[in-house]
Amino acid sequence: MTTAATATAAPTATGPQGTATRRLLALGRAEAVLLLRNRTAMFTALLLPLLLVFSLKGTLGKQAEDNPGLDVDSLLVYGSVGMMLSFVVYYNLTAAYVARRGELVLKRLRTGEARDIEILLGTAVPSLALGLLMAALIGIGGSVGLHLAVPVNPLLMVVGLVLVLATMIALAALSSAFTRTVESAGITTLPIMLIIQLGSGLFIPLEVMPAQVADACRLLPTTPAFQLIRVGWFGTDGSAAATGFAGSWGAAGPHLVTGAIWLGLAVWGAVRYFRWEPRR
């Protein structure tokens, strides 16, 4: 009687959430070891985005010559943070899913206690942690060094960041379904990488594009989430004058709706097409 009662109470005492968290962290630690041992992945995650930051500075400088009043400093920091997240999270995670699938790690993990969502998120933990760390260093360091104003709406920035990361994880899982090898990840992820960098206003600000092109870009998968970060940070997405805390929510409304729709579609696609083992 006592033993049965103790066994029944055990899940409540430790908590199913606590057990899931431990599994998630254990998977994350194992994936972090593999990431640190992979020099190619570390180069792609750290050095390549930094090289793009320098090219972004030159590109924005040329655009400012043709568009007086363009806030180059804020766009440089904002674009650098976005490009860092796209490489470290989306590209790196796509390659990680493909590698673990080819090694049959994902298949073996599914035979254990971990649920599918825990396996996917556990694999993503190192990429998320590294991406957030690098983005924070660039964002804070750049803001202090360039004397940018404090964020208008930090809460909205957090919402945008969560939406960006969730969408990138889902897109990485979806992209991995169409990627046979780690080496081919650079090709299969290229369309989404171009959409993220060119269509989300990171490399080329939306306000310098023709109106129709900018409107089309605002409907792309990752653009709404990045625009939420920009509105929360600077009080505007470039289409109107900067506003304060209260006004930023109104400016963010369309981006919230569009971003939520794209996240739902990306998750549906990942669930529908994600492969847990190599094709035979």
CYANA upper distance limits for C-alpha pairs under 8 A (distance plus 0.5 A):
  1 MET  CA      5 ALA  CA      6.64
  2 THR  CA      6 THR  CA      6.58
  3 THR  CA      7 ALA  CA      6.60
  4 ALA  CA      8 THR  CA      6.60
  5 ALA  CA      9 ALA  CA      6.57
  6 THR  CA     10 ALA  CA      6.48
  7 ALA  CA     11 PRO  CA      8.27
  8 THR  CA     12 THR  CA      8.36
  9 ALA  CA     13 ALA  CA      6.65
 10 ALA  CA     14 THR  CA      6.67
 10 ALA  CA     15 GLY  CA      8.35
 11 PRO  CA     15 GLY  CA      5.68
 11 PRO  CA     16 PRO  CA      6.44
 12 THR  CA     16 PRO  CA      7.47
 14 THR  CA     18 GLY  CA      6.74
 14 THR  CA     19 THR  CA      7.59
 15 GLY  CA     19 THR  CA      7.00
 16 PRO  CA     20 ALA  CA      6.69
 17 GLN  CA     21 THR  CA      6.55
 18 GLY  CA     22 ARG  CA      6.71
 19 THR  CA     23 ARG  CA      6.82
 20 ALA  CA     24 LEU  CA      6.56
 20 ALA  CA    114 ALA  CA      8.06
 20 ALA  CA    118 GLU  CA      7.84
 21 THR  CA     25 LEU  CA      6.59
 22 ARG  CA     26 ALA  CA      6.53
 23 ARG  CA     27 LEU  CA      6.66
 23 ARG  CA    114 ALA  CA      7.24
 23 ARG  CA    118 GLU  CA      7.93
 23 ARG  CA    122 GLY  CA      8.38
 24 LEU  CA     28 GLY  CA      6.62
 24 LEU  CA    118 GLU  CA      6.27
 24 LEU  CA    119 ILE  CA      7.78
 24 LEU  CA    121 LEU  CA      7.57
 24 LEU  CA    122 GLY  CA      5.32
 25 LEU  CA     29 ARG  CA      6.57
 25 LEU  CA    122 GLY  CA      7.10
 25 LEU  CA    125 VAL  CA      8.33
 26 ALA  CA     30 ALA  CA      6.85
 26 ALA  CA    122 GLY  CA      8.15
 27 LEU  CA     31 GLU  CA      6.69
 27 LEU  CA    119 ILE  CA      7.67
 27 LEU  CA    122 GLY  CA      5.37
 27 LEU  CA    123 THR  CA      6.89
 28 GLY  CA     32 ALA  CA      6.53
 28 GLY  CA    122 GLY  CA      5.17
 28 GLY  CA    123 THR  CA      6.27
 28 GLY  CA    124 ALA  CA      7.66
 28 GLY  CA    125 VAL  CA      5.61
 28 GLY  CA    126 PRO  CA      6.55
 29 ARG  CA     33 VAL  CA      6.92
 29 ARG  CA    126 PRO  CA      8.08
 30 ALA  CA     34 LEU  CA      7.15
 31 GLU  CA     35 LEU  CA      6.65
 31 GLU  CA    122 GLY  CA      8.18
 31 GLU  CA    123 THR  CA      6.37
 31 GLU  CA    125 VAL  CA      8.37
 31 GLU  CA    126 PRO  CA      7.16
 32 ALA  CA     36 LEU  CA      6.66
 32 ALA  CA    125 VAL  CA      8.40
 32 ALA  CA    126 PRO  CA      5.70
 33 VAL  CA     37 ARG  CA      6.86
 34 LEU  CA     38 ASN  CA      6.87
 35 LEU  CA     41 ALA  CA      7.24
 35 LEU  CA     42 MET  CA      7.53
 35 LEU  CA    126 PRO  CA      8.14
 36 LEU  CA     42 MET  CA      7.34
 38 ASN  CA     42 MET  CA      6.82
 39 ARG  CA     43 PHE  CA      6.57
 40 THR  CA     44 THR  CA      6.71
 41 ALA  CA     45 ALA  CA      6.48
 41 ALA  CA     92 ASN  CA      7.12
 42 MET  CA     46 LEU  CA      6.38
 42 MET  CA     47 LEU  CA      8.26
 43 PHE  CA     47 LEU  CA      5.68
 43 PHE  CA     48 LEU  CA      6.92
 44 THR  CA     48 LEU  CA      5.73
 44 THR  CA     49 PRO  CA      7.84
 44 THR  CA     87 PHE  CA      7.52
 44 THR  CA     88 VAL  CA      7.99
 44 THR  CA     92 ASN  CA      8.03
 45 ALA  CA     49 PRO  CA      7.39
 45 ALA  CA     84 MET  CA      8.19
 45 ALA  CA     87 PHE  CA      6.29
 45 ALA  CA     88 VAL  CA      5.06
 45 ALA  CA     92 ASN  CA      7.15
 46 LEU  CA     50 LEU  CA      7.15
 46 LEU  CA     84 MET  CA      8.46
 46 LEU  CA     88 VAL  CA      7.86
 47 LEU  CA     51 LEU  CA      6.80
 48 LEU  CA     52 LEU  CA      6.93
 49 PRO  CA     53 VAL  CA      6.81
 49 PRO  CA     80 SER  CA      8.36
 49 PRO  CA     83 MET  CA      6.88
 49 PRO  CA     84 MET  CA      5.94
 49 PRO  CA     87 PHE  CA      7.22
 50 LEU  CA     54 PHE  CA      7.35
 50 LEU  CA     84 MET  CA      8.20
 51 LEU  CA     55 SER  CA      7.25
 52 LEU  CA     56 LEU  CA      6.51
 52 LEU  CA     83 MET  CA      8.42
 53 VAL  CA     57 LYS  CA      6.87
 53 VAL  CA     76 LEU  CA      8.31
 53 VAL  CA     80 SER  CA      6.10
 53 VAL  CA     83 MET  CA      8.50
 54 PHE  CA     58 GLY  CA      7.25
 55 SER  CA     59 THR  CA      6.75
 56 LEU  CA     60 LEU  CA      6.57
 56 LEU  CA     76 LEU  CA      7.44
 56 LEU  CA     79 GLY  CA      8.30
 56 LEU  CA     80 SER  CA      8.21
 56 LEU  CA    203 PHE  CA      6.73
 57 LYS  CA     61 GLY  CA      6.68
 57 LYS  CA     76 LEU  CA      6.77
 58 GLY  CA     62 LYS  CA      6.93
 59 THR  CA     63 GLN  CA      6.82
 59 THR  CA    203 PHE  CA      8.22
 60 LEU  CA     64 ALA  CA      6.57
 60 LEU  CA     72 VAL  CA      6.61
 60 LEU  CA     75 LEU  CA      8.40
 60 LEU  CA     76 LEU  CA      7.84
 60 LEU  CA    203 PHE  CA      8.36
 60 LEU  CA    204 ILE  CA      8.08
 61 GLY  CA     65 GLU  CA      7.16
 61 GLY  CA     72 VAL  CA      7.41
 62 LYS  CA     66 ASP  CA      7.55
 63 GLN  CA     67 ASN  CA      6.57
 63 GLN  CA     70 LEU  CA      8.49
 63 GLN  CA    208 VAL  CA      8.27
 64 ALA  CA     68 PRO  CA      6.17
 64 ALA  CA     69 GLY  CA      7.72
 64 ALA  CA     70 LEU  CA      6.00
 64 ALA  CA     71 ASP  CA      8.44
 64 ALA  CA     72 VAL  CA      7.46
 67 ASN  CA    208 VAL  CA      7.65
 71 ASP  CA     75 LEU  CA      6.77
 72 VAL  CA     76 LEU  CA      6.39
 73 ASP  CA     77 VAL  CA      6.98
 73 ASP  CA    146 LEU  CA      7.09
 73 ASP  CA    148 LEU  CA      8.19
 74 SER  CA     78 TYR  CA      6.56
 74 SER  CA    143 SER  CA      8.36
 74 SER  CA    148 LEU  CA      7.34
 74 SER  CA    234 PHE  CA      8.50
 75 LEU  CA     79 GLY  CA      6.21
 75 LEU  CA    202 LEU  CA      8.09
 75 LEU  CA    205 PRO  CA      8.06
 76 LEU  CA     80 SER  CA      6.45
 77 VAL  CA     81 VAL  CA      6.71
 77 VAL  CA    138 ILE  CA      7.43
 77 VAL  CA    139 GLY  CA      6.48
 77 VAL  CA    142 GLY  CA      6.39
 77 VAL  CA    143 SER  CA      7.62
 78 TYR  CA     82 GLY  CA      6.86
 78 TYR  CA    139 GLY  CA      7.82
 78 TYR  CA    202 LEU  CA      7.60
 78 TYR  CA    230 ARG  CA      7.59
 79 GLY  CA     83 MET  CA      6.62
 79 GLY  CA    201 GLY  CA      7.98
 79 GLY  CA    202 LEU  CA      4.66
 79 GLY  CA    203 PHE  CA      6.69
 80 SER  CA     84 MET  CA      6.58
 80 SER  CA    135 ALA  CA      8.41
 80 SER  CA    138 ILE  CA      7.72
 80 SER  CA    202 LEU  CA      7.92
 81 VAL  CA     85 LEU  CA      6.83
 81 VAL  CA    134 MET  CA      8.43
 81 VAL  CA    135 ALA  CA      5.43
 81 VAL  CA    136 ALA  CA      8.37
 81 VAL  CA    138 ILE  CA      6.91
 81 VAL  CA    139 GLY  CA      6.85
 82 GLY  CA     86 SER  CA      6.74
 82 GLY  CA    135 ALA  CA      8.30
 82 GLY  CA    197 GLN  CA      8.26
 82 GLY  CA    202 LEU  CA      6.90
 82 GLY  CA    226 PHE  CA      7.82
 83 MET  CA     87 PHE  CA      6.86
 83 MET  CA    196 ILE  CA      8.43
 83 MET  CA    197 GLN  CA      6.98
 83 MET  CA    202 LEU  CA      7.50
 84 MET  CA     88 VAL  CA      6.49
 84 MET  CA    131 GLY  CA      7.18
 84 MET  CA    134 MET  CA      7.60
 84 MET  CA    135 ALA  CA      6.87
 85 LEU  CA     89 VAL  CA      5.93
 85 LEU  CA     90 TYR  CA      7.74
 85 LEU  CA    131 GLY  CA      5.85
 85 LEU  CA    132 LEU  CA      7.90
 85 LEU  CA    135 ALA  CA      7.34
 86 SER  CA     90 TYR  CA      5.65
 86 SER  CA     91 TYR  CA      7.07
 86 SER  CA    168 MET  CA      8.09
 86 SER  CA    193 MET  CA      7.54
 86 SER  CA    196 ILE  CA      7.56
 86 SER  CA    197 GLN  CA      8.44
 87 PHE  CA     91 TYR  CA      5.50
 87 PHE  CA     92 ASN  CA      6.75
 88 VAL  CA     92 ASN  CA      5.83
 88 VAL  CA     93 LEU  CA      7.97
 88 VAL  CA    127 SER  CA      6.42
 88 VAL  CA    128 LEU  CA      8.14
 88 VAL  CA    130 LEU  CA      7.57
 88 VAL  CA    131 GLY  CA      5.78
 89 VAL  CA     93 LEU  CA      6.05
 89 VAL  CA    124 ALA  CA      8.28
 89 VAL  CA    127 SER  CA      5.68
 89 VAL  CA    128 LEU  CA      6.43
 89 VAL  CA    131 GLY  CA      6.58
 89 VAL  CA    165 LEU  CA      8.02
 89 VAL  CA    168 MET  CA      7.29
 89 VAL  CA    169 ILE  CA      7.77
 90 TYR  CA     94 THR  CA      6.63
 90 TYR  CA    168 MET  CA      5.69
 90 TYR  CA    169 ILE  CA      6.93
 90 TYR  CA    171 LEU  CA      7.69
 90 TYR  CA    172 ALA  CA      5.91
 91 TYR  CA     95 ALA  CA      6.95
 91 TYR  CA    172 ALA  CA      7.52
 91 TYR  CA    185 ALA  CA      8.13
 91 TYR  CA    186 GLY  CA      8.32
 91 TYR  CA    189 THR  CA      7.10
 91 TYR  CA    193 MET  CA      8.36
 92 ASN  CA     96 ALA  CA      6.74
 92 ASN  CA    127 SER  CA      7.38
 93 LEU  CA     97 TYR  CA      6.67
 93 LEU  CA    123 THR  CA      8.25
 93 LEU  CA    124 ALA  CA      6.76
 93 LEU  CA    127 SER  CA      6.95
 93 LEU  CA    169 ILE  CA      7.84
 93 LEU  CA    172 ALA  CA      6.54
 93 LEU  CA    173 ALA  CA      8.46
 94 THR  CA     98 VAL  CA      6.87
 94 THR  CA    172 ALA  CA      5.03
 94 THR  CA    173 ALA  CA      6.83
 94 THR  CA    175 SER  CA      6.96
 94 THR  CA    176 SER  CA      5.85
 94 THR  CA    185 ALA  CA      7.56
 94 THR  CA    189 THR  CA      8.35
 95 ALA  CA     99 ALA  CA      6.57
 95 ALA  CA    176 SER  CA      7.73
 95 ALA  CA    182 VAL  CA      5.78
 95 ALA  CA    185 ALA  CA      6.46
 96 ALA  CA    100 ARG  CA      6.60
 96 ALA  CA    123 THR  CA      7.90
 96 ALA  CA    182 VAL  CA      8.33
 97 TYR  CA    101 ARG  CA      6.55
 97 TYR  CA    123 THR  CA      7.94
 97 TYR  CA    172 ALA  CA      8.43
 97 TYR  CA    173 ALA  CA      7.45
 97 TYR  CA    176 SER  CA      6.77
 98 VAL  CA    102 GLY  CA      6.65
 98 VAL  CA    176 SER  CA      6.15
 98 VAL  CA    177 ALA  CA      8.48
 98 VAL  CA    179 THR  CA      7.32
 98 VAL  CA    180 ARG  CA      7.55
 98 VAL  CA    181 THR  CA      6.83
 98 VAL  CA    182 VAL  CA      6.48
 99 ALA  CA    103 GLU  CA      6.76
 99 ALA  CA    181 THR  CA      7.70
 99 ALA  CA    182 VAL  CA      6.50
100 ARG  CA    104 LEU  CA      6.66
100 ARG  CA    105 VAL  CA      5.60
100 ARG  CA    106 LEU  CA      6.42
101 ARG  CA    105 VAL  CA      6.48
101 ARG  CA    106 LEU  CA      5.94
101 ARG  CA    107 LYS  CA      7.61
101 ARG  CA    275 ARG  CA      8.21
101 ARG  CA    276 TRP  CA      6.40
101 ARG  CA    277 GLU  CA      5.69
101 ARG  CA    278 PRO  CA      6.76
102 GLY  CA    181 THR  CA      8.18
102 GLY  CA    277 GLU  CA      7.22
102 GLY  CA    278 PRO  CA      6.26
104 LEU  CA    108 ARG  CA      6.79
104 LEU  CA    276 TRP  CA      8.48
104 LEU  CA    277 GLU  CA      6.63
104 LEU  CA    278 PRO  CA      8.21
105 VAL  CA    109 LEU  CA      6.62
106 LEU  CA    110 ARG  CA      6.84
106 LEU  CA    119 ILE  CA      7.89
106 LEU  CA    276 TRP  CA      6.26
106 LEU  CA    277 GLU  CA      7.49
107 LYS  CA    111 THR  CA      7.54
107 LYS  CA    276 TRP  CA      6.17
107 LYS  CA    277 GLU  CA      6.37
108 ARG  CA    112 GLY  CA      7.74
109 LEU  CA    113 GLU  CA      8.41
109 LEU  CA    114 ALA  CA      7.30
109 LEU  CA    119 ILE  CA      7.69
110 ARG  CA    114 ALA  CA      7.09
110 ARG  CA    115 ARG  CA      7.46
110 ARG  CA    116 ASP  CA      7.32
110 ARG  CA    119 ILE  CA      8.35
114 ALA  CA    118 GLU  CA      6.44
114 ALA  CA    119 ILE  CA      6.90
115 ARG  CA    119 ILE  CA      6.86
116 ASP  CA    120 LEU  CA      6.85
117 ILE  CA    121 LEU  CA      6.53
118 GLU  CA    122 GLY  CA      6.16
119 ILE  CA    123 THR  CA      6.67
120 LEU  CA    124 ALA  CA      6.88
121 LEU  CA    125 VAL  CA      6.68
124 ALA  CA    128 LEU  CA      6.54
124 ALA  CA    169 ILE  CA      7.84
125 VAL  CA    129 ALA  CA      6.53
126 PRO  CA    130 LEU  CA      6.48
127 SER  CA    131 GLY  CA      6.35
128 LEU  CA    132 LEU  CA      6.50
128 LEU  CA    165 LEU  CA      8.14
129 ALA  CA    133 LEU  CA      6.59
130 LEU  CA    134 MET  CA      6.64
131 GLY  CA    135 ALA  CA      6.47
132 LEU  CA    136 ALA  CA      6.41
133 LEU  CA    137 LEU  CA      6.73
134 MET  CA    138 ILE  CA      6.70
135 ALA  CA    139 GLY  CA      6.30
136 ALA  CA    140 ILE  CA      6.25
136 ALA  CA    141 GLY  CA      8.40
137 LEU  CA    141 GLY  CA      6.07
137 LEU  CA    142 GLY  CA      8.39
138 ILE  CA    142 GLY  CA      6.00
139 GLY  CA    143 SER  CA      6.43
140 ILE  CA    144 VAL  CA      6.63
141 GLY  CA    145 GLY  CA      6.43
142 GLY  CA    146 LEU  CA      6.29
142 GLY  CA    147 HIS  CA      8.49
143 SER  CA    147 HIS  CA      6.07
143 SER  CA    148 LEU  CA      5.34
143 SER  CA    149 ALA  CA      8.04
144 VAL  CA    148 LEU  CA      7.04
149 ALA  CA    234 PHE  CA      8.22
150 VAL  CA    233 TRP  CA      7.91
151 PRO  CA    232 GLY  CA      6.85
151 PRO  CA    233 TRP  CA      4.70
151 PRO  CA    234 PHE  CA      6.58
151 PRO  CA    235 GLY  CA      8.38
152 VAL  CA    231 VAL  CA      8.40
152 VAL  CA    232 GLY  CA      6.12
152 VAL  CA    233 TRP  CA      5.92
152 VAL  CA    234 PHE  CA      6.42
152 VAL  CA    235 GLY  CA      6.17
152 VAL  CA    244 GLY  CA      6.55
152 VAL  CA    245 PHE  CA      6.10
152 VAL  CA    248 SER  CA      8.30
153 ASN  CA    157 MET  CA      7.06
153 ASN  CA    231 VAL  CA      8.28
153 ASN  CA    232 GLY  CA      4.94
153 ASN  CA    233 TRP  CA      6.76
153 ASN  CA    235 GLY  CA      7.94
153 ASN  CA    244 GLY  CA      8.26
153 ASN  CA    245 PHE  CA      5.84
153 ASN  CA    248 SER  CA      7.61
154 PRO  CA    158 VAL  CA      6.85
154 PRO  CA    232 GLY  CA      6.41
154 PRO  CA    233 TRP  CA      7.31
155 LEU  CA    159 VAL  CA      6.86
155 LEU  CA    232 GLY  CA      7.78
156 LEU  CA    160 GLY  CA      6.66
156 LEU  CA    228 LEU  CA      7.02
156 LEU  CA    229 ILE  CA      7.21
156 LEU  CA    231 VAL  CA      8.15
156 LEU  CA    232 GLY  CA      5.40
156 LEU  CA    249 TRP  CA      8.19
157 MET  CA    161 LEU  CA      6.56
157 MET  CA    228 LEU  CA      6.83
157 MET  CA    229 ILE  CA      4.89
157 MET  CA    230 ARG  CA      7.88
157 MET  CA    231 VAL  CA      8.10
157 MET  CA    232 GLY  CA      5.25
157 MET  CA    233 TRP  CA      6.83
158 VAL  CA    162 VAL  CA      6.61
158 VAL  CA    229 ILE  CA      7.91
159 VAL  CA    163 LEU  CA      6.67
159 VAL  CA    228 LEU  CA      7.98
159 VAL  CA    229 ILE  CA      8.26
160 GLY  CA    164 VAL  CA      6.57
160 GLY  CA    225 ALA  CA      5.33
160 GLY  CA    226 PHE  CA      6.83
160 GLY  CA    227 GLN  CA      8.07
160 GLY  CA    228 LEU  CA      5.34
160 GLY  CA    229 ILE  CA      5.47
161 LEU  CA    165 LEU  CA      6.68
161 LEU  CA    225 ALA  CA      7.47
161 LEU  CA    226 PHE  CA      7.98
161 LEU  CA    229 ILE  CA      6.98
162 VAL  CA    166 ALA  CA      6.51
163 LEU  CA    167 THR  CA      6.49
163 LEU  CA    225 ALA  CA      6.17
163 LEU  CA    259 GLY  CA      7.71
163 LEU  CA    260 ALA  CA      8.24
163 LEU  CA    263 LEU  CA      8.00
164 VAL  CA    168 MET  CA      6.62
164 VAL  CA    222 THR  CA      7.10
164 VAL  CA    225 ALA  CA      5.75
164 VAL  CA    226 PHE  CA      7.16
165 LEU  CA    169 ILE  CA      6.65
166 ALA  CA    170 ALA  CA      6.81
166 ALA  CA    263 LEU  CA      7.73
167 THR  CA    171 LEU  CA      6.56
167 THR  CA    221 PRO  CA      8.49
167 THR  CA    222 THR  CA      7.66
167 THR  CA    262 TRP  CA      8.11
167 THR  CA    263 LEU  CA      5.73
167 THR  CA    266 ALA  CA      7.11
167 THR  CA    267 VAL  CA      8.23
168 MET  CA    172 ALA  CA      6.41
168 MET  CA    222 THR  CA      8.49
169 ILE  CA    173 ALA  CA      6.76
170 ALA  CA    174 LEU  CA      6.67
170 ALA  CA    263 LEU  CA      8.11
170 ALA  CA    266 ALA  CA      5.94
170 ALA  CA    267 VAL  CA      5.76
170 ALA  CA    269 GLY  CA      8.42
170 ALA  CA    270 ALA  CA      6.29
171 LEU  CA    175 SER  CA      6.40
171 LEU  CA    266 ALA  CA      6.36
171 LEU  CA    267 VAL  CA      8.21
171 LEU  CA    270 ALA  CA      7.51
172 ALA  CA    176 SER  CA      6.57
173 ALA  CA    177 ALA  CA      7.31
173 ALA  CA    270 ALA  CA      5.95
173 ALA  CA    274 PHE  CA      6.60
174 LEU  CA    178 PHE  CA      7.95
174 LEU  CA    266 ALA  CA      7.84
174 LEU  CA    269 GLY  CA      6.57
174 LEU  CA    270 ALA  CA      4.87
174 LEU  CA    271 VAL  CA      8.45
174 LEU  CA    273 TYR  CA      6.93
174 LEU  CA    274 PHE  CA      6.34
175 SER  CA    179 THR  CA      7.02
175 SER  CA    188 THR  CA      7.40
175 SER  CA    189 THR  CA      7.12
176 SER  CA    180 ARG  CA      8.18
176 SER  CA    185 ALA  CA      8.31
176 SER  CA    274 PHE  CA      7.54
176 SER  CA    275 ARG  CA      8.30
177 ALA  CA    273 TYR  CA      6.55
177 ALA  CA    274 PHE  CA      5.53
177 ALA  CA    275 ARG  CA      6.10
178 PHE  CA    188 THR  CA      7.58
179 THR  CA    184 SER  CA      6.85
179 THR  CA    185 ALA  CA      6.44
179 THR  CA    188 THR  CA      6.69
180 ARG  CA    184 SER  CA      7.35
180 ARG  CA    278 PRO  CA      8.34
181 THR  CA    185 ALA  CA      7.22
184 SER  CA    188 THR  CA      6.93
185 ALA  CA    189 THR  CA      6.28
186 GLY  CA    190 LEU  CA      6.65
189 THR  CA    193 MET  CA      6.58
190 LEU  CA    194 LEU  CA      6.59
191 PRO  CA    195 ILE  CA      6.77
192 ILE  CA    196 ILE  CA      6.57
193 MET  CA    197 GLN  CA      6.59
194 LEU  CA    198 LEU  CA      6.02
194 LEU  CA    199 GLY  CA      7.55
195 ILE  CA    199 GLY  CA      5.19
195 ILE  CA    200 SER  CA      7.11
195 ILE  CA    220 LEU  CA      7.84
195 ILE  CA    222 THR  CA      8.29
196 ILE  CA    200 SER  CA      5.70
196 ILE  CA    202 LEU  CA      8.02
196 ILE  CA    222 THR  CA      6.62
196 ILE  CA    223 THR  CA      7.63
197 GLN  CA    201 GLY  CA      7.33
197 GLN  CA    202 LEU  CA      5.77
197 GLN  CA    203 PHE  CA      6.10
197 GLN  CA    204 ILE  CA      8.43
198 LEU  CA    202 LEU  CA      6.85
198 LEU  CA    203 PHE  CA      6.04
198 LEU  CA    204 ILE  CA      6.46
199 GLY  CA    204 ILE  CA      8.31
199 GLY  CA    206 LEU  CA      8.48
199 GLY  CA    217 CYS  CA      5.66
199 GLY  CA    218 ARG  CA      8.21
199 GLY  CA    220 LEU  CA      7.51
199 GLY  CA    223 THR  CA      7.33
200 SER  CA    206 LEU  CA      8.11
200 SER  CA    217 CYS  CA      7.04
200 SER  CA    218 ARG  CA      7.64
200 SER  CA    220 LEU  CA      7.90
200 SER  CA    222 THR  CA      6.87
200 SER  CA    223 THR  CA      4.71
200 SER  CA    224 PRO  CA      8.31
200 SER  CA    226 PHE  CA      7.29
200 SER  CA    227 GLN  CA      8.25
201 GLY  CA    205 PRO  CA      4.81
201 GLY  CA    206 LEU  CA      5.54
201 GLY  CA    223 THR  CA      7.77
204 ILE  CA    208 VAL  CA      7.86
204 ILE  CA    209 MET  CA      8.27
205 PRO  CA    209 MET  CA      7.62
206 LEU  CA    214 ALA  CA      5.78
206 LEU  CA    217 CYS  CA      8.22
206 LEU  CA    238 GLY  CA      7.68
207 GLU  CA    211 ALA  CA      8.40
207 GLU  CA    214 ALA  CA      7.59
207 GLU  CA    238 GLY  CA      6.18
207 GLU  CA    239 SER  CA      6.85
209 MET  CA    213 VAL  CA      6.78
209 MET  CA    214 ALA  CA      6.15
210 PRO  CA    214 ALA  CA      6.62
211 ALA  CA    215 ASP  CA      6.66
212 GLN  CA    216 ALA  CA      6.77
213 VAL  CA    217 CYS  CA      6.68
214 ALA  CA    218 ARG  CA      6.78
215 ASP  CA    219 LEU  CA      7.50
216 ALA  CA    220 LEU  CA      7.61
217 CYS  CA    223 THR  CA      7.39
218 ARG  CA    223 THR  CA      6.03
218 ARG  CA    224 PRO  CA      6.79
219 LEU  CA    223 THR  CA      7.35
219 LEU  CA    224 PRO  CA      7.69
219 LEU  CA    258 THR  CA      7.41
220 LEU  CA    224 PRO  CA      7.99
221 PRO  CA    259 GLY  CA      7.40
221 PRO  CA    262 TRP  CA      5.96
221 PRO  CA    263 LEU  CA      8.23
222 THR  CA    226 PHE  CA      6.98
222 THR  CA    259 GLY  CA      7.66
222 THR  CA    262 TRP  CA      8.38
223 THR  CA    227 GLN  CA      6.51
223 THR  CA    259 GLY  CA      8.24
224 PRO  CA    228 LEU  CA      6.72
224 PRO  CA    255 HIS  CA      4.99
224 PRO  CA    256 LEU  CA      7.26
224 PRO  CA    258 THR  CA      6.80
224 PRO  CA    259 GLY  CA      5.55
225 ALA  CA    229 ILE  CA      7.15
225 ALA  CA    255 HIS  CA      7.28
225 ALA  CA    256 LEU  CA      7.85
225 ALA  CA    259 GLY  CA      6.25
226 PHE  CA    230 ARG  CA      6.86
227 GLN  CA    231 VAL  CA      6.55
227 GLN  CA    237 ASP  CA      6.33
227 GLN  CA    252 ALA  CA      8.35
227 GLN  CA    255 HIS  CA      7.39
228 LEU  CA    232 GLY  CA      6.53
228 LEU  CA    237 ASP  CA      8.29
228 LEU  CA    252 ALA  CA      6.42
228 LEU  CA    255 HIS  CA      6.97
228 LEU  CA    256 LEU  CA      7.87
229 ILE  CA    233 TRP  CA      6.45
230 ARG  CA    234 PHE  CA      6.30
230 ARG  CA    235 GLY  CA      7.65
230 ARG  CA    236 THR  CA      7.13
230 ARG  CA    237 ASP  CA      6.34
231 VAL  CA    235 GLY  CA      4.98
231 VAL  CA    236 THR  CA      4.98
231 VAL  CA    237 ASP  CA      5.74
231 VAL  CA    248 SER  CA      6.74
231 VAL  CA    251 ALA  CA      7.77
231 VAL  CA    252 ALA  CA      7.22
232 GLY  CA    236 THR  CA      8.18
232 GLY  CA    248 SER  CA      7.09
234 PHE  CA    242 ALA  CA      7.36
235 GLY  CA    242 ALA  CA      5.23
235 GLY  CA    243 THR  CA      5.41
235 GLY  CA    244 GLY  CA      6.53
235 GLY  CA    245 PHE  CA      7.96
235 GLY  CA    247 GLY  CA      8.40
235 GLY  CA    248 SER  CA      6.11
236 THR  CA    240 ALA  CA      6.84
236 THR  CA    241 ALA  CA      6.86
236 THR  CA    242 ALA  CA      5.17
236 THR  CA    243 THR  CA      7.03
236 THR  CA    248 SER  CA      7.64
236 THR  CA    251 ALA  CA      7.71
237 ASP  CA    251 ALA  CA      8.37
243 THR  CA    247 GLY  CA      5.96
243 THR  CA    248 SER  CA      6.52
244 GLY  CA    248 SER  CA      6.45
245 PHE  CA    249 TRP  CA      7.70
246 ALA  CA    250 GLY  CA      7.97
247 GLY  CA    251 ALA  CA      7.04
248 SER  CA    252 ALA  CA      6.55
249 TRP  CA    253 GLY  CA      6.72
252 ALA  CA    256 LEU  CA      6.62
253 GLY  CA    257 VAL  CA      7.03
254 PRO  CA    258 THR  CA      6.70
255 HIS  CA    259 GLY  CA      6.26
256 LEU  CA    260 ALA  CA      6.55
257 VAL  CA    261 ILE  CA      6.85
258 THR  CA    262 TRP  CA      6.83
259 GLY  CA    263 LEU  CA      6.62
260 ALA  CA    264 GLY  CA      6.72
261 ILE  CA    265 LEU  CA      6.83
262 TRP  CA    266 ALA  CA      6.53
263 LEU  CA    267 VAL  CA      6.60
264 GLY  CA    268 TRP  CA      6.64
265 LEU  CA    269 GLY  CA      6.62
266 ALA  CA    270 ALA  CA      6.63
267 VAL  CA    271 VAL  CA      6.64
268 TRP  CA    272 ARG  CA      6.51
269 GLY  CA    273 TYR  CA      6.43
269 GLY  CA    274 PHE  CA      8.31
270 ALA  CA    274 PHE  CA      5.72
